[in-house]
Amino acid sequence: MTNHIALIDHGVGNLRSVEKALAAVGANVVLTREADVIAAAEKIVLPGVGAFGDCMRGLHASNLLQLIMQLAGERPFLGICVGMQMLFESSDEMGSHPGLGLLPGVVTRFTATDIRIPHTGWNQLEPTGDHPLLAGIPAGSYAYFNHSYCCAPKDSADVLTYTDYGGRFASVVGRGHMYGIQCHPEKSQQVGLQILRNFLEQG
C-alpha cells in the first residue's frame, strides 16, 4: 500500500497543517479539488474549517458532492472537524443546512448554559469499545478541540468515543470504513498523529 491520500480542498480554510500531519505519519498526500485525482486515491480525507454551510457550499461549487458521497461508502474515508459534521444529515449552524446524509443524525449547538462557547482546548476521549482507529490510544487521552457545534448521531453504534463538555457529545464516529473526528489531529500531538496513523492502516 502506498497510502495515496486525497485531502479534499473545498476552498474553505487553510488546510496545509492537516496535509503536513498526514505526511508526518507516512501518507503520500495531495491537497486537491480535482475529481479524477480524488477518484484515484486509496483513501479520502475531508477536512473542514469554519462554518458548516460554507463548507457544504464549497463542495457544491467544486462539483465534488456526488463523488464524495459515492467514495465514502467504497474506501477508507475520514472527516475532520466540520468534515465530520458534514457526514450527518443537517446542521442548525446559522440557519438550517443539509449535510451529506451519510450518517443518521444532526449537528447542533452546545446547549449547556454553564460552559464557554466555543469549546476550545484540550479534552478527553472516552472510547465506547475497542476499535482499530483508536489503537494505541488509552481511554482518557487528551485531544485538541475548537468548535461550537457538536454531532448528535441517531445510532449509538456509530459513536467510537464520547467527550464531556456540558454533557457528553460524540467526538469520534465510525461506520464501516467511514470515520469522523471532531478534534483537530494536527493540533493534538501524539494522540492526533496516532489516529491518523491508524487511519492509514485501514484497508
N, C-alpha and C positions, 0 to 999 in steps of 0.2 A: 504493500500500500504506500502510495506517495503522499497521502493526506493532502490532496489538492482541494483547498477550501475556497469557495466563493464567498467573500464578505460583501453583502449587498449594499451598494451605495445608492440610497434613495434620495440623496440631496439634502438631508436634514442633519445638521450637526457635524462635528469633527470626529471622524471615525478612525483616525490614524493610531490612537492609543490602543484600540481593540486590535487593529491589524498587527501592531508590534507585539502585543501579548500573545497572539496566536503564533506568530513567527518564533517567539521565545520558547514555545513548547514544541517546536518542530514542524509546524504546519507550513506547507507550500501555499501561501495565502495570496489572493489577489483581490483588491478592492475594486468592484466593478458594478456597472449597471447594464452590461451587455448581456442580452438574453442567451446568446449562444455560449458564452463563457460560463454563465451560471448553470445552464443545462448540462454542460460537460463536466462539472465539478463532482467530486466524490461526496462532498459534504457541503452543506449550506449554513451560513451564519447570517441571521437577520438582526442587526443592532438597532437601537432606537434611542435618540436623544431629543428631549423637548416634549412637545405636546403630541398626544395620540393622533388627533385629527390631522396635524401637519404631516406626521409620518405616513399615515394612510394616503393622504393626497400625494405625497412624494412617490409612493408605489404606483398609484394610478397614473401620474404624469410620466413615469418611466415605463409604462406599459408592461409591468412585471407582475401584476396582481395574479392573473390566472396561472402563470408559470410557477410562481411561488406556492400557490395552493396545490398545484399538481405535485411538485417536487417534495413538499413537506411530508407527503404520505409515501414517498418512494425511497428516500435515502436519509441518512442522519441529518437532522435539522435542529439548529439551536437559535432561539430567540433570546436576546439580551435586553434587559430593562424594558423600554417601551416595545422592543421587539418581542418580548414575552407577552406583554399585554395585547399586542396585535393578534396573537394566536386565538384570542377569545372572541365572543360574538359581538360585543359592543363596549363602549366606554361612555361615561357621562362627563368626561372632562371638557369643560367649556361648551356644553351642548350635548347632543347625542350623536355618536359616530359609530357606524358599523365597523367591526373588525373583520379578520379573515374567517372567523367562524370554524376554525379547525379544532377547537376545544370548546365544550359547552361551559358557559359561564360569562360573567361580566366583569368589567373593571370599574371601580367606584372609588370615590374619595374616602380617606380615613374618616370615620365618624366620631371617634372619641374626642371629647372636648378638653381633656386634660393633657394633651400631647402637643408638641410643636410640629407644625407642618411647614415645609416638607420634612419627611423622615430622612435625616441626613446624618451619616456617620456609621460607626461600627455596631453591628448587632449579630445575634447568634442564629445559626441554622440548626434546627431540631428535626432530624430525619424521621420519617414515618416508618422506615424499614430499610433494609439493605438494598442498594441499587448500584449498578456499575458506574453511573455518573458521579456517585458520591464516594467511590472507592478511595480509601486513604484519608478521608475527611472525618474526624471524630465528631460525635454529637456535641453540640455546643460551640463548634468552631465559629469564629467571627468573620464576617464579610462586610464589605462597604456598600451602603445604600444611599440613594439620593432620589426620592420620589414622594409625590403627594397622593398618588392613586395606587390602589392595590387590586390584585386579581381575586375574584371570588368564584372558583370553579364549582360547577354543579355536581361533579362526580369526585368524591373524595379520593377515589383510586388514582386520580391524576396528580395528586399532591405528593411530592417527594420530600419536601421539607416545609415546615412552618417557621415563622419568625414572630415574636411577640412585640407589638408596638401599639399599645392601647387596645390589645386583643390580638388574637392570632390571625395571621394572614399567610397565604400561600406564597412562599419565596422561591421555591423551585418546583417545577411541574414537569411531567413527562407522560407520554403515551406512545408505546412502540418505540420508534427511532426519533420521535419529535420531542424536543425539550425546550423549556424556558427557564431562565434565571432572572430574578428581579434585581439582584445585586450587580455591581459593576466588577466583573472579574479582573479587569485591567487595573483596578484600584484595590483589590482585595489580597494583594501579596500572594503568599504561597497557597492559600485556600483557593483563590480565584484561578491561579495557574493550574492547580491540580484539577479543578473542574474542567478547564479547557483541555488539559492533557487526557482526562478520562473521555471527553467527547471525541477526541481524535482517535481513540481506541475502539470506538463503536463501529461495528461492521454493517 
